[in-house]
């Protein structure tokens, strides 16, 4: 589940992406229009600036704007920065792997096998979806490859 921080971060990025390129937006305007508490938004925007997603301009005519084109900002990257790994359990994380203390044999763990598929499916969608795709609101790109169905559907005998 997305944290409120990640959701607000995405809302802010979409808001900025909808503005003309190079036009700074005041935090007060973004906060008011998106109904995000201003102090909380300030911390989120500063963190995204440090990570290279945003730039800011001080003084009259200043504010925040995207640091790169919306087509080059992918949701997977944003969410990993805002919330950490996409994996539902640490033993399948690519960026923050840690063995599960409950697991006796990681290679035979059935939970791990399913959670790896979940991680891959989430990553496929988020890593293929840019901020521009969200702003356009149209068709989203297809994931790299559809997940193969492993469960057979059994028909009932009548």
ZAMAR-783692 format. One line per 4 residues: number of its first residue (from 0); their letters; for each residue x, y, z of N, C-alpha, C, O. Coordinates in pm, 1 decimal, decimal comma, always signed. Layout:
BEGIN
NUM	a	X:Y:Z:X:Y:Z:X:Y:Z:X:Y:Z; ...
// end
This chain:
BEGIN
0	xxxx	+84,3:-117,7:+0,0:+0,0:+0,0:+0,0:+89,1:+124,3:+0,0:+189,6:+130,1:+70,8; +51,0:+221,8:-79,2:+126,1:+346,8:-84,5:+114,2:+421,3:+47,3:+7,2:+426,1:+107,9; +224,4:+478,9:+90,6:+217,2:+565,7:+207,2:+158,3:+699,5:+163,1:+154,7:+731,4:+44,3; +113,8:+774,4:+258,2:+60,7:+908,1:+228,2:+171,8:+993,9:+166,5:+146,3:+1073,8:+76,3
4	xxxx	+294,0:+976,9:+215,3:+409,6:+1051,2:+162,7:+427,9:+1024,6:+12,5:+447,0:+1117,7:-65,8; +422,0:+896,9:-26,4:+438,5:+861,1:-167,0:+322,8:+914,8:-251,5:+343,7:+965,3:-361,8; +202,6:+903,5:-199,4:+86,3:+952,6:-273,6:+95,0:+1103,9:-292,8:+69,9:+1153,8:-402,5; +130,1:+1176,5:-187,9:+146,0:+1321,2:-199,7:+259,6:+1355,1:-296,5:+249,2:+1449,9:-374,4
8	xxxx	+366,5:+1278,3:-291,4:+478,2:+1300,8:-384,0:+435,0:+1284,9:-528,4:+469,0:+1367,2:-613,4; +359,9:+1179,1:-556,5:+309,8:+1157,6:-692,7:+212,2:+1268,5:-733,9:+215,8:+1316,4:-847,2; +126,3:+1308,1:-641,8:+31,7:+1415,7:-672,1:+106,6:+1543,9:-707,4:+69,0:+1614,4:-801,1; +212,2:+1573,8:-632,8:+291,1:+1694,0:-658,4:+360,8:+1685,3:-794,0:+362,8:+1782,7:-869,2
12	xxxx	+417,4:+1569,8:-825,0:+485,2:+1553,3:-953,2:+388,5:+1568,0:-1070,5:+420,9:+1632,7:-1170,1; +271,1:+1508,8:-1059,1:+170,9:+1521,3:-1165,6:+131,3:+1667,9:-1181,1:+122,1:+1718,4:-1293,0; +108,4:+1734,8:-1071,2:+72,0:+1877,1:-1074,7:+178,8:+1958,0:-1148,1:+147,3:+2040,9:-1233,5; +305,0:+1933,4:-1114,0:+415,4:+2006,7:-1178,0:+428,8:+1969,8:-1325,3:+461,2:+2055,0:-1408,1
16	xxxx	+404,0:+1843,6:-1358,1:+414,6:+1798,8:-1497,2:+304,7:+1858,9:-1584,4:+321,2:+1871,4:-1705,7; +194,1:+1895,5:-1523,4:+83,8:+1955,1:-1599,1:+105,8:+2103,8:-1629,3:+31,5:+2163,0:-1707,6; +205,9:+2162,6:-1568,4:+237,6:+2303,8:-1590,7:+330,7:+2318,3:-1710,4:+400,3:+2223,2:-1746,0; +332,9:+2434,4:-1772,4:+426,0:+2456,6:-1883,5:+571,2:+2433,4:-1839,0:+608,5:+2466,9:-1726,5
20	xxxx	+651,6:+2376,2:-1927,8:+790,8:+2346,4:-1897,8:+864,7:+2472,3:-1854,2:+855,6:+2577,0:-1918,3; +937,9:+2459,9:-1743,7:+1018,7:+2571,3:-1694,8:+943,8:+2674,0:-1613,0:+1003,0:+2772,1:-1568,0; +814,6:+2653,4:-1592,9:+736,3:+2749,2:-1514,2:+733,1:+2703,3:-1368,6:+670,1:+2602,1:-1338,0; +799,8:+2775,5:-1278,2:+801,5:+2735,3:-1137,8:+663,7:+2748,7:-1072,8:+582,7:+2833,5:-1110,4
24	xxxx	+640,4:+2663,4:-975,5:+513,4:+2663,6:-901,9:+544,4:+2688,3:-754,7:+633,8:+2625,8:-697,6; +470,8:+2778,7:-695,0:+488,1:+2806,5:-552,2:+433,0:+2691,3:-468,6:+331,2:+2631,1:-503,1; +500,3:+2662,2:-360,3:+454,1:+2555,9:-269,8:+313,6:+2586,5:-220,0:+230,6:+2496,5:-207,5; +287,2:+2713,2:-191,5:+154,9:+2751,0:-140,4:+44,7:+2714,1:-239,3:-61,1:+2665,0:-199,7
28	xxxx	+69,9:+2737,9:-368,3:-29,7:+2706,4:-470,5:-51,2:+2555,9:-482,2:-164,7:+2508,4:-486,6; +59,1:+2481,5:-487,1:+50,1:+2336,2:-497,9:-22,3:+2278,8:-375,7:-110,0:+2193,4:-388,7; +15,1:+2326,2:-258,7:-45,9:+2279,6:-133,6:-196,6:+2305,4:-133,0:-275,8:+2217,5:-98,9; -234,1:+2424,8:-170,5:-376,3:+2462,4:-172,5:-453,3:+2381,4:-276,5:-558,2:+2324,5:-246,4
32	xxxx	-400,8:+2376,6:-398,9:-473,0:+2312,4:-508,3:-485,8:+2161,6:-489,4:-587,6:+2102,9:-526,1; -384,4:+2099,1:-433,1:-386,4:+1953,0:-415,4:-427,2:+1910,6:-274,6:-436,5:+1791,4:-245,4; -451,6:+2009,1:-187,2:-493,3:+1981,8:-48,7:-391,3:+1895,0:+24,9:-425,8:+1795,3:+88,3; -265,7:+1935,5:+14,6:-156,2:+1868,2:+84,0:-105,5:+1965,4:+189,6:-76,7:+2080,7:+157,3
36	xxxx	-93,7:+1921,9:+316,2:-41,4:+2011,8:+419,3:+94,2:+2070,4:+377,5:+185,0:+1997,4:+337,9; +106,0:+2202,9:+387,1:+222,1:+2271,5:+331,5:+354,7:+2227,9:+395,2:+451,9:+2205,0:+323,2; +360,7:+2216,3:+525,4:+486,8:+2177,1:+591,1:+529,7:+2037,8:+546,1:+647,9:+2013,5:+521,7; +434,8:+1947,7:+535,3:+463,7:+1811,5:+490,0:+510,1:+1813,2:+344,6:+605,2:+1743,8:+308,6
40	xxxx	+443,3:+1891,9:+261,6:+478,6:+1904,9:+121,0:+619,5:+1962,0:+104,5:+694,5:+1917,7:+17,5; +655,3:+2059,1:+187,0:+790,0:+2117,2:+179,8:+897,8:+2010,3:+197,0:+996,4:+2008,7:+123,3; +878,9:+1921,5:+293,6:+977,5:+1813,9:+316,9:+982,4:+1717,6:+199,1:+1090,3:+1673,6:+159,4; +867,0:+1684,8:+143,1:+860,8:+1592,9:+29,4:+931,5:+1654,4:-92,2:+1012,2:+1588,2:-157,5
44	xxxx	+901,1:+1780,1:-121,7:+961,4:+1846,4:-237,2:+1111,9:+1862,4:-220,6:+1186,8:+1846,6:-317,0; +1156,2:+1893,2:-101,2:+1299,3:+1906,4:-76,3:+1370,0:+1772,9:-98,2:+1478,5:+1768,5:-156,2; +1309,7:+1666,2:-52,6:+1368,4:+1533,2:-72,6:+1373,6:+1498,5:-221,5:+1473,4:+1444,4:-269,0; +1267,7:+1529,2:-294,4:+1266,5:+1500,9:-438,6:+1366,3:+1589,5:-513,5:+1420,3:+1549,4:-616,6
48	xxxx	+1390,2:+1707,8:-462,3:+1491,9:+1794,8:-521,8:+1630,5:+1733,2:-500,3:+1711,4:+1727,4:-592,9; +1657,0:+1687,9:-378,9:+1786,4:+1624,0:-348,8:+1810,2:+1500,6:-434,4:+1924,4:+1468,8:-467,5; +1703,1:+1431,3:-470,1:+1713,9:+1309,3:-550,5:+1716,4:+1335,9:-700,1:+1729,1:+1242,4:-779,3; +1704,6:+1461,8:-739,8:+1719,7:+1497,2:-881,0:+1591,2:+1503,7:-962,3:+1597,1:+1526,1:-1083,2
52	xxxx	+1475,4:+1484,9:-899,9:+1349,2:+1492,1:-973,8:+1303,9:+1636,4:-996,2:+1238,7:+1667,5:-1095,9; +1339,3:+1723,3:-902,3:+1292,6:+1861,9:-907,1:+1409,2:+1959,4:-901,2:+1520,1:+1925,2:-860,1; +1380,6:+2081,4:-943,6:+1472,1:+2192,8:-921,6:+1388,6:+2306,4:-865,6:+1266,3:+2308,9:-880,1; +1456,1:+2399,8:-801,7:+1382,5:+2513,2:-746,1:+1453,1:+2642,5:-783,8:+1572,5:+2645,4:-813,6
56	xxxx	+1375,5:+2747,7:-781,2:+1426,4:+2881,0:-809,5:+1380,5:+2969,7:-695,2:+1262,9:+2968,8:-658,7; +1472,2:+3045,7:-639,1:+1438,2:+3135,0:-527,4:+1400,0:+3272,6:-578,9:+1429,6:+3310,1:-692,4; +1334,0:+3345,4:-492,6:+1301,0:+3484,1:-523,2:+1172,7:+3499,8:-602,0:+1094,1:+3406,7:-619,3; +1155,5:+3622,2:-648,7:+1034,6:+3654,9:-726,1:+1030,6:+3567,4:-851,4:+1130,3:+3555,7:-922,7
60	xxxx	+917,0:+3507,2:-877,5:+904,4:+3417,3:-992,6:+964,0:+3280,6:-966,5:+983,2:+3201,4:-1058,8; +993,1:+3253,2:-840,9:+1054,4:+3125,4:-805,7:+952,2:+3019,2:-773,4:+831,5:+3040,7:-784,6; +1002,5:+2904,7:-733,2:+918,2:+2791,6:-697,3:+983,1:+2662,7:-742,9:+1102,7:+2659,3:-771,7; +904,1:+2556,7:-749,4:+953,9:+2424,7:-789,8:+907,7:+2390,5:-930,6:+800,9:+2432,6:-975,1
64	xxxx	+990,9:+2313,2:-999,6:+956,1:+2261,4:-1131,5:+1030,3:+2129,9:-1151,9:+1124,0:+2098,3:-1078,5; +987,7:+2054,2:-1251,5:+1054,3:+1927,6:-1281,2:+1197,2:+1955,1:-1327,4:+1224,0:+2054,5:-1394,9; +1287,4:+1866,6:-1290,2:+1428,0:+1879,4:-1328,5:+1458,5:+1809,6:-1460,5:+1562,0:+1835,0:-1522,2; +1368,5:+1721,9:-1503,5:+1384,3:+1652,5:-1631,2:+1246,5:+1631,9:-1691,6:+1146,3:+1648,1:-1622,0
68	xxxx	+1239,2:+1596,8:-1818,8:+1108,4:+1578,1:-1881,6:+1023,9:+1471,5:-1810,8:+1076,8:+1373,6:-1758,1; +895,1:+1491,7:-1810,8:+802,9:+1396,8:-1747,0:+814,7:+1257,3:-1807,9:+786,3:+1157,9:-1741,2; +856,3:+1249,6:-1933,5:+871,9:+1119,4:-1999,6:+991,6:+1041,7:-1945,2:+1004,7:+922,2:-1971,8; +1078,2:+1107,5:-1869,9:+1197,4:+1042,8:-1814,5:+1186,3:+1016,8:-1664,7:+1282,5:+971,8:-1602,5
72	xxxx	+1071,6:+1044,3:-1607,1:+1048,9:+1018,9:-1464,7:+952,3:+901,8:-1454,3:+836,0:+912,3:-1493,1; +1001,5:+790,3:-1401,7:+921,2:+668,2:-1394,3:+872,9:+644,7:-1251,6:+945,3:+668,6:-1154,9; +750,7:+597,8:-1241,0:+688,4:+580,6:-1110,3:+765,8:+486,1:-1019,7:+772,1:+507,7:-898,7; +824,5:+381,7:-1076,8:+901,9:+288,6:-995,8:+1015,5:+359,3:-924,0:+1039,9:+333,6:-806,2
76	xxxx	+1085,4:+448,4:-994,2:+1195,7:+522,9:-933,2:+1145,5:+614,3:-821,9:+1206,0:+621,9:-715,0; +1036,4:+682,3:-847,3:+980,4:+774,6:-747,8:+938,0:+697,7:-623,3:+970,8:+737,5:-511,6; +865,9:+588,7:-641,8:+814,5:+514,6:-526,3:+926,0:+447,7:-446,7:+916,1:+437,2:-324,4; +1030,4:+402,8:-512,7:+1143,6:+345,1:-438,7:+1209,7:+450,6:-350,6:+1254,6:+420,9:-239,9
80	xxxx	+1215,1:+572,3:-400,0:+1274,7:+680,2:-320,8:+1181,6:+721,3:-207,0:+1226,6:+746,6:-95,3; +1054,0:+727,5:-235,3:+958,4:+773,1:-133,8:+929,4:+667,2:-27,6:+922,6:+697,8:+91,5; +912,3:+542,3:-71,8:+868,2:+436,5:+20,0:+968,4:+324,1:+39,6:+950,2:+240,5:+128,1; +1072,9:+320,3:-40,0:+1167,6:+209,9:-30,1:+1133,7:+101,4:-131,6:+1063,4:+127,0:-229,3
84	xxxx	+1183,4:-18,9:-108,6:+1166,8:-128,3:-206,0:+1020,5:-157,3:-237,5:+931,7:-136,4:-154,9; +997,9:-206,3:-359,7:+863,1:-242,3:-403,9:+823,1:-381,6:-355,5:+704,9:-416,1:-355,1; +920,2:-460,2:-315,4:+895,4:-599,3:-277,2:+809,6:-608,1:-151,1:+829,4:-531,9:-56,5; +713,1:-702,5:-150,3:+627,9:-718,0:-32,4:+699,2:-785,8:+85,2:+656,3:-771,1:+199,6
88	xxxx	+806,1:-858,7:+58,7:+887,0:-920,0:+164,0:+1034,8:-895,7:+131,4:+1071,1:-889,6:+14,0; +1119,3:-882,1:+231,8:+1258,9:-845,3:+206,3:+1340,8:-949,0:+129,7:+1439,5:-913,4:+65,5; +1302,4:-1075,2:+135,0:+1382,9:-1179,8:+69,9:+1370,9:-1178,8:-82,5:+1445,0:-1250,4:-149,8; +1279,0:-1099,1:-138,6:+1267,9:-1088,6:-284,5:+1304,5:-949,3:-335,4:+1290,4:-921,1:-454,4
92	xxxx	+1350,7:-863,4:-247,2:+1386,7:-728,2:-286,2:+1517,3:-727,2:-364,2:+1613,7:-794,8:-328,2; +1518,5:-648,5:-472,4:+1641,7:-632,2:-550,3:+1731,9:-525,8:-489,6:+1853,8:-531,1:-506,2; +1673,5:-429,7:-419,9:+1752,3:-318,8:-367,0:+1777,8:-326,7:-217,4:+1869,8:-262,1:-167,4; +1698,9:-404,1:-145,1:+1714,4:-410,9:+0,7:+1696,8:-554,7:+49,6:+1625,5:-579,7:+146,7
96	xxxx	+1762,4:-648,6:-18,3:+1748,6:-789,8:+17,3:+1787,0:-813,9:+163,1:+1884,5:-758,2:+213,4; +1709,5:-896,5:+228,3:+1740,6:-946,4:+362,4:+1670,0:-1081,0:+375,1:+1554,4:-1093,8:+334,9; +1737,8:-1181,2:+430,3:+1671,4:-1310,3:+445,9:+1560,7:-1302,0:+552,0:+1571,1:-1226,3:+648,5; +1457,2:-1379,7:+532,4:+1349,0:-1385,0:+631,3:+1395,7:-1473,1:+746,5:+1446,7:-1582,9:+724,2
100	xxxx	+1378,9:-1426,4:+866,7:+1427,2:-1503,5:+981,6:+1344,0:-1629,8:+1005,5:+1392,3:-1725,1:+1066,7; +1220,5:-1631,0:+957,8:+1134,5:-1747,6:+977,7:+1164,3:-1859,9:+879,3:+1125,1:-1974,2:+902,6; +1231,3:-1830,0:+772,4:+1248,7:-1925,2:+663,8:+1362,6:-2023,9:+691,9:+1474,5:-1984,2:+724,4; +1331,6:-2152,2:+678,8:+1434,1:-2255,6:+700,1:+1514,2:-2281,9:+573,5:+1635,0:-2304,6:+580,0
104	xxxx	+1447,1:-2279,1:+457,4:+1514,9:-2305,2:+331,0:+1461,4:-2206,8:+227,3:+1355,3:-2227,9:+168,5; +1536,0:-2100,3:+206,2:+1491,8:-1993,3:+117,5:+1465,8:-2041,8:-25,1:+1373,6:-1993,2:-90,7; +1544,5:-2135,4:-73,1:+1527,5:-2184,7:-210,4:+1401,1:-2267,6:-228,5:+1349,5:-2278,5:-339,8; +1351,2:-2325,6:-121,3:+1230,3:-2407,7:-129,6:+1105,6:-2333,9:-81,1:+995,9:-2389,8:-82,9
108	xxxx	+1121,5:-2211,0:-38,5:+1009,9:-2135,7:+20,4:+904,4:-2103,1:-85,2:+932,4:-2035,3:-184,1; +785,7:-2151,5:-62,8:+675,3:-2127,5:-156,1:+622,7:-1984,6:-146,2:+575,0:-1928,6:-244,9; +631,3:-1927,4:-30,1:+588,6:-1788,5:-13,5:+679,4:-1697,3:-96,4:+632,4:-1605,7:-163,9; +808,8:-1723,5:-90,0:+904,8:-1641,5:-164,8:+876,5:-1646,8:-314,6:+884,7:-1545,0:-383,3
112	xxxx	+843,4:-1764,5:-364,7:+817,9:-1779,2:-507,8:+699,7:-1692,9:-552,3:+705,2:-1628,9:-657,3; +595,3:-1691,5:-473,9:+476,8:-1611,5:-508,1:+507,3:-1462,6:-492,4:+470,2:-1382,4:-578,0; +574,1:-1425,7:-384,0:+603,6:-1285,5:-358,7:+700,7:-1228,3:-462,8:+698,0:-1108,4:-490,6; +784,3:-1311,7:-518,8:+873,7:-1267,3:-626,5:+790,9:-1232,9:-750,0:+818,6:-1133,7:-817,5
116	xxxx	+690,5:-1313,3:-779,8:+602,2:-1284,1:-893,1:+525,3:-1154,1:-869,5:+505,5:-1074,8:-961,6; +482,1:-1133,5:-744,7:+411,4:-1009,5:-709,7:+504,4:-890,0:-730,0:+466,2:-790,2:-791,1; +626,5:-901,3:-678,4:+724,2:-792,8:-694,9:+748,9:-763,4:-842,3:+751,0:-647,5:-883,7; +767,5:-868,6:-921,0:+794,3:-850,2:-1064,0:+677,0:-782,4:-1135,5:+697,3:-696,1:-1220,9
120	xxxx	+556,1:-821,3:-1100,7:+437,7:-762,9:-1165,2:+425,1:-614,5:-1130,1:+397,8:-531,8:-1217,2; +444,8:-581,7:-1004,6:+438,6:-441,7:-961,2:+548,0:-361,6:-1029,9:+522,1:-253,9:-1083,5; +669,7:-413,6:-1028,6:+782,6:-342,8:-1089,9:+762,2:-325,8:-1240,0:+796,5:-221,3:-1295,1; +707,1:-426,3:-1306,6:+683,4:-416,7:-1451,0:+593,3:-298,1:-1484,2:+619,9:-224,3:-1579,1
124	xxxx	+488,3:-280,1:-1407,3:+394,9:-170,4:-1433,4:+457,5:-35,7:-1396,6:+455,3:+58,1:-1476,3; +513,0:-26,7:-1276,1:+565,1:+101,3:-1230,0:+689,8:+146,7:-1305,8:+708,0:+266,3:-1328,6; +774,6:+53,4:-1344,4:+897,1:+88,8:-1416,6:+870,5:+121,1:-1563,8:+956,6:+177,8:-1631,2; +754,0:+86,0:-1613,2:+718,8:+114,8:-1752,5:+626,4:+236,0:-1764,8:+594,4:+278,5:-1875,7
128	xxxx	+583,7:+291,5:-1651,7:+489,9:+402,9:-1653,5:+560,6:+531,4:-1614,4:+613,7:+543,6:-1504,0; +560,5:+626,6:-1705,8:+625,1:+755,5:-1679,0:+522,8:+854,9:-1624,4:+401,7:+832,8:-1629,4; +575,0:+962,0:-1573,6:+490,5:+1071,2:-1527,8:+408,7:+1127,1:-1644,7:+292,9:+1165,3:-1628,1; +470,1:+1131,0:-1761,6:+398,7:+1176,2:-1881,3:+278,5:+1086,4:-1911,6:+172,9:+1135,6:-1951,3
132	xxxx	+294,3:+954,1:-1893,0:+183,0:+861,8:-1914,4:+67,7:+895,8:-1821,0:-48,5:+892,9:-1861,8; +99,1:+927,8:-1697,1:-5,7:+963,2:-1600,7:-75,5:+1092,6:-1640,3:-198,0:+1102,4:-1634,8; +2,8:+1190,8:-1680,0:-54,0:+1320,4:-1716,8:-145,4:+1306,4:-1837,6:-253,0:+1366,0:-1842,2; -102,4:+1227,8:-1934,8:-184,2:+1207,8:-2054,9:-315,2:+1138,5:-2021,3:-417,6:+1162,3:-2085,3
136	xxxx	-310,9:+1052,3:-1920,1:-431,7:+984,4:-1876,8:-488,5:+887,0:-1977,5:-598,1:+834,2:-1958,5; -416,2:+863,2:-2082,3:-463,7:+772,3:-2185,5:-417,8:+630,6:-2158,9:-418,5:+582,4:-2045,6; -378,8:+566,4:-2264,8:-333,5:+428,4:-2254,6:-196,7:+423,7:-2187,7:-106,8:+501,2:-2220,3; -183,6:+332,3:-2095,2:-55,7:+311,7:-2029,5:+22,5:+208,4:-2107,8:-36,2:+121,8:-2172,6
140	xxxx	+155,2:+216,7:-2102,4:+235,2:+118,7:-2176,6:+212,5:-21,1:-2122,5:+182,6:-39,9:-2004,6; +227,2:-117,8:-2209,9:+214,1:-256,8:-2166,8:+339,0:-294,9:-2090,7:+447,2:-241,8:-2115,6; +323,1:-387,5:-1997,7:+439,1:-433,9:-1923,5:+527,6:-514,2:-2016,4:+487,6:-548,6:-2127,6; +648,4:-543,8:-1970,4:+745,2:-614,0:-2054,9:+691,1:-745,6:-2107,6:+703,7:-774,1:-2226,7
144	xxxx	+632,2:-824,8:-2022,5:+577,6:-953,3:-2065,9:+466,0:-991,5:-1969,8:+480,9:-977,1:-1848,5; +355,2:-1039,6:-2022,9:+247,4:-1079,5:-1933,0:+290,2:-1198,6:-1848,3:+365,8:-1285,1:-1892,3; +239,9:-1200,1:-1726,5:+271,0:-1312,5:-1639,2:+201,6:-1437,6:-1691,9:+83,8:-1434,3:-1727,6; +273,7:-1544,0:-1696,2:+215,8:-1670,4:-1741,7:+121,6:-1723,5:-1634,3:+153,1:-1719,4:-1515,3
148	xxxx	+11,1:-1771,1:-1675,2:-82,1:-1831,8:-1579,7:-28,9:-1967,7:-1540,0:-3,1:-2053,3:-1624,7; -13,2:-1986,1:-1412,6:+38,5:-2114,6:-1366,7:-71,9:-2200,9:-1307,2:-54,9:-2321,5:-1289,4; -183,2:-2139,4:-1277,3:-293,0:-2213,6:-1217,8:-386,0:-2263,1:-1327,3:-430,2:-2185,2:-1411,7; -414,8:-2388,4:-1326,0:-506,5:-2445,1:-1425,2:-648,8:-2427,6:-1374,7:-677,6:-2444,2:-1256,2
152	xxxx	-734,1:-2394,6:-1465,2:-875,6:-2380,7:-1430,1:-942,3:-2514,7:-1451,5:-940,5:-2570,4:-1561,2; -1000,5:-2564,7:-1345,5:-1066,8:-2695,4:-1354,2:-1215,7:-2674,6:-1379,0:-1280,1:-2590,0:-1317,0; -1266,4:-2751,7:-1468,5:-1409,2:-2745,0:-1496,6:-1481,5:-2845,9:-1408,0:-1434,6:-2957,2:-1384,3; -1594,9:-2802,9:-1361,3:-1676,3:-2893,4:-1281,0:-1752,1:-2989,1:-1370,8:-1798,9:-2951,2:-1478,1
156	xx	-1763,6:-3110,1:-1327,7:-1845,1:-3207,2:-1400,8:-1989,0:-3185,8:-1358,7:-2019,9:-3167,2:-1241,0; -2074,7:-3188,9:-1456,9:-2217,1:-3166,3:-1425,2:-2293,2:-3295,4:-1429,0:-2414,0:-3296,6:-1405,2
// end
